[in-house]
Structures are given as structure tokens and as C-alpha cells.
Amino acid sequence: MTVPTATIDERSIDALIGEVAEEETDLHLRLRETSPGLLALPWLEPLAEWDATEVPLRDIPVGPSRHLVRFVETDGALWAIKELPLRVAAKEYAVLRELEVRQLPAVRAVGLVTRPQEDAALLVTRYLDSSWQYRRLLMRMPLDQPAYRERLFDAMASLLVDLHRNGVFWGDCSLANTLFSRDGQVLQAWLVDAETSEIHPRLSDGQRHYDVDILVENVAGGLIDLAVRLDLDESVQDELIDAASGVAERYQALWDILTDQPTFSYDDRYQVEGTIRRLHDLGYAVDEVNLQWNGPGKDTMRLKVAVAARRFHATQLHNLTGLDVGEGQATILLGDFRAYQARLQHELKIDISDQVAAQRWIAEVQGPGMRRAWESLGGLGDPVQAYCDLLEVRWLLSEQAGHDVGDDVALDALEDRDVPPRSAAEMAIAEATTQQLPQLAPHLIGVYPADSDDLG
């Protein structure tokens, strides 16, 4: 892995703020997207005073937050706007911009609007389409069933490992500060709150372990809070606390795989391929392989692997088809493509290049299947994810039946929400598109419960 060199420190924050705080001005706008709707918002007014009769506010429940967060839909896009003190907002904006440069999973900062005379700022981020808080999933799925929790835990551990590999100390990692999106049969976690985050050239073991301790404590607290709201038995709460501690084990296991430096004899250097294959199976691309003699006797060699982003299969699929999808989705779609290519070659009795097979797969299989799957789900969520759900449900139902049940049976199961239990496709119940989020009625301002969950 290439060690990051950038650091977000007080000097860089001062540079970002520049001389704005010293200017005799009431307002300073820094926007990366010049949307007419964004420019027209009442930036001079405190966020709490924005009038729903004049501003297109959207009614999106959020968890506990130190600062006020509201959502606005303009020009066909949804924006999250958070009001903070000037320096805190400038730091978070800088951190989010750097996370974007490093292609880490975090919300995208699109603006910093400051009111220097009031020491106040508004941080504008792009709302993550087809994403949701953990409450939406766990309030619709059995909290006492571990399958859904484990997907959340895996996603949180993977996110924290990726941040730490890039020198990012989160400082407040929790379920409440994370959004989740579906990625094939797994979940992708996204950082949405970087107020306490720091970026260093590299993190010490102490910094990493401290961040993990914070994560375990906050995950346990979030699950217990949810269990209390759902009026679950106390024995379930004890189980949730034990389960939360497993996040640290998941983190450490993944960290060890990515940072392991195995040794073997010179004659056994073929094992390098096995190490690379394991990393590829996890979705990580390999940037560089370094073999060096281990010790003066030159009896063994030590392997160091520079691991790049977790986009191995996604990059393969993009190169073949032009599709830009998540790593988990790409793993499923590549399997479907390879099966189609093999079947086509068997039927035609000729070899078919990847390029030709990919064009036919998109036109004859993936495209039509994606549309039908998405329609069967009522247009909810991501169409590519809908197709991944179709493939999973078809495979599971075929396993049960002992023969291929075909697309129609699987599509009916998706439409009726009658999919095999504990399948990833069950999570489709938690999805809602931006267009289905209700507009905030003026009489509800200030009385809508911040942590309620009515997005079904």
C-alpha cells in the first residue's frame, strides 16, 4: 500500500478558511456544483429558520447528532445541510474532500457556506442515493437473528480497515454516523460524519486500537438503544453486547490478511499466487508484489504485497462492459457473465471473445433482466442490485427445487416479497428512493422525531 502523505492539520484548515473570517462580509459561498437551486437557498438565515413553504425541505429521519441537519431537494438532487461552528465545518469539509480524492467510501462534500461574523458555517453534502441508516434495516428484520447484524458488522469492520490503511482516524465511528447501501450479497458502509476525523501519513497501532474500541462501544450502544425501542427481552440485549464485541475480531482478521508478510523458501515462491488470489477473492486489487531474502542465510523469502483499493472485480467488469457498480455487485455479475459466455460457446461450438460475449450479455441477459427485476420490486432501490437479487433468489429457489426454476418464478418471489429466509434479497424491504421521501410539511417543523423510522 502506498503510504498517504497528506495531513489535515490546523495549518491546512487555516489555509482553507483563508482570510474569510477577517473579511467584512456576512456570507461566503464555496460550492463545487453551481446548481441554481443551491444558489437560491436562504444561506444568510440560520438553518433552523428555513421556511418549508419557501425551501423544498425533505422529511428524512436522522439519528442523534451534535448539530442540526436538514435535507433539501433542488434541481433533481438531494442535499444534506449541516450547521456547525466555522472551524469545525472547515475541518470536516477538508477531510471529506481528501477522502474523496483517495476514493474512500464517504459522503461527497459539495459546498461550504460560511457566515464569518457569526462564526457559523453550513456544510453541504450530496445525499447517498439508495442508502439508509441501520435502524431502517434492523427495525424491519428480526434483531435477534444474527445474519443481518453480521452484514452490518462486516461492513463496519471493512470501512474502518480501509480508513486506517489510508491514515484516517475516525474518532467517532458508530452505526449512527454511517450509512449503508446494498452491494450484491453484502453491505457497503459509508462514513457520513467526519467532525472528529483526522488524516495522518500513517496511524500508530494505538490510534487504530483506540478507534476500534470506540467502534465497539458505539455499536453496542446503538443496538441496545434499538432493542429498548423494540421492547426486546433483556437476554437479547446481553447477546447484542457480546455480538458487538465481535466487530473488533472482524476488523483484526481483515487487517491481518491485508498486512500479513508470510515467509517461505525460494523453491515455494509459487505460493505468492495463492496469497494474491486470496486478496482478489476479498475484492482487493494488488498494486505491487515485493519478494526479499529473509535473514543472512537466504533460506527463506518474505513477501510484501502492496494492496490497492477494494475494486478488483468492479474494475474487471467495467473494463469488459462499461458498467460501474460496487465490488459485491461486480462479483455476482461477473459470475453471471462467465456462465453466459460458457453456455454460448457450448451452443455455438466456437470460441467467443470477452468483448463480443459482454456485448451480447448486456443486450440479451443483463439489461432485460435488470429492468424486469427492478419493476418487480416496484422501482425501489438500485436496478443493478435488483438484478443481483434476482440471480440470488433464482439460485436459492433452484437449489430447493432441485432444478432451474427460471426467471419468472424468481421474479414472482421478488414481487411478492416471498424470498428465501435470510437471503440478501430480504433487505430490499429497507429500500426507498429519493422520490419516495415525503416533503416536509410546514406544520411538522420542529416536532418530527429525529430518530423515528417511517420510511417503508
Sequence and secondary structure as in RCSB ss.txt:
>XXXX:A:sequence
MTVPTATIDERSIDALIGEVAEEETDLHLRLRETSPGLLALPWLEPLAEWDATEVPLRDIPVGPSRHLVRFVETD
GALWAIKELPLRVAAKEYAVLRELEVRQLPAVRAVGLVTRPQEDAALLVTRYLDSSWQYRRLLMRMPLDQPAYRE
RLFDAMASLLVDLHRNGVFWGDCSLANTLFSRDGQVLQAWLVDAETSEIHPRLSDGQRHYDVDILVENVAGGLID
LAVRLDLDESVQDELIDAASGVAERYQALWDILTDQPTFSYDDRYQVEGTIRRLHDLGYAVDEVNLQWNGPGKDT
MRLKVAVAARRFHATQLHNLTGLDVGEGQATILLGDFRAYQARLQHELKIDISDQVAAQRWIAEVQGPGMRRAWE
SLGGLGDPVQAYCDLLEVRWLLSEQAGHDVGDDVALDALEDRDVPPRSAAEMAIAEATTQQLPQLAPHLIGVYPA
DSDDLG
>XXXX:A:secstr
         HHHHHHHHTTGGGSS S EEEESS  HHHHTS TTS GGG  TTTS EE       SS EEEEEET
TEEEEEEEEEHHHHHHHHHHHHHHHHTT SB EEEEEEEEGGGTEEEEEEE  TTEE HHHHHTTS TT HHHHH
HHHHHHHHHHHHHHHTTEE SS  STTEEEEEETTEEEEEE   TT EE SS  HHHHHHHHHHHHHHHHHHHHH
HHHHTT  HHHHHHHHHHHHHHHHHHHHHHHHHH   EEEGGGTTHHHHHHHHHHHTT  EEEEEEEE STT  E
EEEEEEE  S HHHHHHHHHH     HHHHHHHHHHHHHHHHHHHHHHTS   HHHHHHHHIIIIIHHHHHHHHH
HTTT S HHHHHHHHHHHHHHHHHHHTS  HHHHHHHHHHTT   TT GGGGGGG   GGGS B  GGGTTTS T
T     
